[in-house]
Amino acid sequence: MGKLQEFEISFDKNKVVYSPGESISGTVTIKLGQSLQCKAIKVNCNGFCGITNKVSDTTWTVEEQYFNSTVAVADKGTLKQGEHTFPFKFLIPESAPTSFEGNYGRIVYRVRAFIDTPRFAKDYNTEKAFYLLRLLNLNEVPDIWGTCSSAVTQHFTYMLMKTGTVVLKAQVDMKGYTPGQIIQVLANIHNQSGKTTGNMAASLMQRVTYETKRPTHDVRTLAEVEGGVVKAGREVEWKEQIIVPPLPQSSLIGCELIKIEYYVKVSLKSPDVNLTLPIHIGNVSLDKKLHPSKKAAPPSSAAVEDTPASASIPNISTSDPTLPPRPAPKPAPRPTPRSRMSSHNSPSAPPAEYNQGAEGGTQINDGFPNKRHSQLVSPNAFSYAPGLFFSQNQQHSGTGPAPSQPPLSGSTGATVPYPRENSASLIPTPLILPPDYDTSAYPQEAPPSYNESCNT
């Protein structure tokens, strides 16, 4: 029997990463010190997924085959002393999933070569792995545009007797990222208790599910940033950034045994409150040019949808600052004796637990989207939020006529939208107009007369 000095596989152009649908080609090199008798020389290319119940074990309990091809590059005969090369070529199926290696499973692709020798002689084999990458284009993922937000309210007990509430809201700027991009995290924590919370934190998490009879969930923290505490009765807005490290993509299309998920977890260490914001990790980043076109909505479109028809906003032209004279106003309604109220009355107050937390809190950024339609915060809590105005304050402020937008009251129990930041620039100052009695939300008290409003 001859002595085998070299037996190896090499890929053309030393390429090791391929895509589904590509062909993989290379050569098998055999170097002999003496002649060697063989029955056949075969080359095999296969791809499979293996799942195990133990960490880093290669004894698979469940397997999934993607392709398995074998070709014979030499028949029965004798290999002479020296070096021999045998070319091979295989086609990778388009349905093959991306390569993956985890604690409880792998998706493996490899090329193997075998030298079959006569009976009672030693067989020889070698193998070389290659990697398959199916690009995940984030622009093709459904419902990928926009931000991802969530909110949670946590009630807890401290000092055995006292109870408190923490409202946590958070969002990320996008739903899909590629390695190297930055995740912008925005969190809002409202501590409505008498106890200071623990540190806030934001973490990028990976959860890999291995499908067996009893599925295994492998959860890992990939990156984490930590912030400060929130004092009793305070409301804090926290902004942080997380850099996405090199990671496998979210979707392993074509694999039924392994599922990869990513999410951002925003949490407080004390009390134990957290929320998750699911995201996608891909290979092709989002392109703003491919964002579905959205026509600009009129400034009052949101208000018209959420307010009754009787409170519709009148159309006001902004082309000329000098407005034409308006017709004479309707007579003021006479208030009944039982409906006379003090001019300092205000709409229904928010619940005590929210009012108490707002007294010592910091002002919230009005641009925070979760603040508009949150279902976890009492609707009355919006009655004292910045950006809203009430009609009786306008009637007695000495500025004259009623505003062009309808008064928004928090006492109705409905969550009302905030006016846009630039809405004030679109509406002229109607200093020469009489008060608009039709849109008054508080008819219990007689509005000022026409002469009084013009004199002011």
Secondary structure, DSSP 4 states (H G I P E B T S, - for coil): ---EEEEEEEEGGG--EE-TT-EEEEEEEEEESS-EEESEEEEEEEEEEEE-SSTT--S-SEEEEEEEEEEEEE-SEEEPSEEEEEEEEEE--TTPPPPEE-SSEEEEEEEEEEEE-STTSPPEEEEEEEEE----BGGGSTT-SS-EEEEEEEEEEETTTEEEEEEEEEEES-SEE-TT-EEEEEEEEEE-SSS----EEEEEEEEEEE-SSS-EEEEEEEEEEE-----TT-EEEEEEEEEPPS---S--TT-SSEEEEEEEEEEETTTTEEEEEEEEE-SB---GGGSPP-PPPPTTHHHHHHS-GGGPPPP---S-SSPPPPPPPPPPPPPPGGG---TT--SPPPPHHHHHHHHTPPPPPTT-GGGTS-SSS-GGGGGGSTT---HHHHHTSS--SPPSSPP--GGGSSPPPPPPTTGGGGS---TTSPP-GGG-S-TTSPPPPHHHHHH-
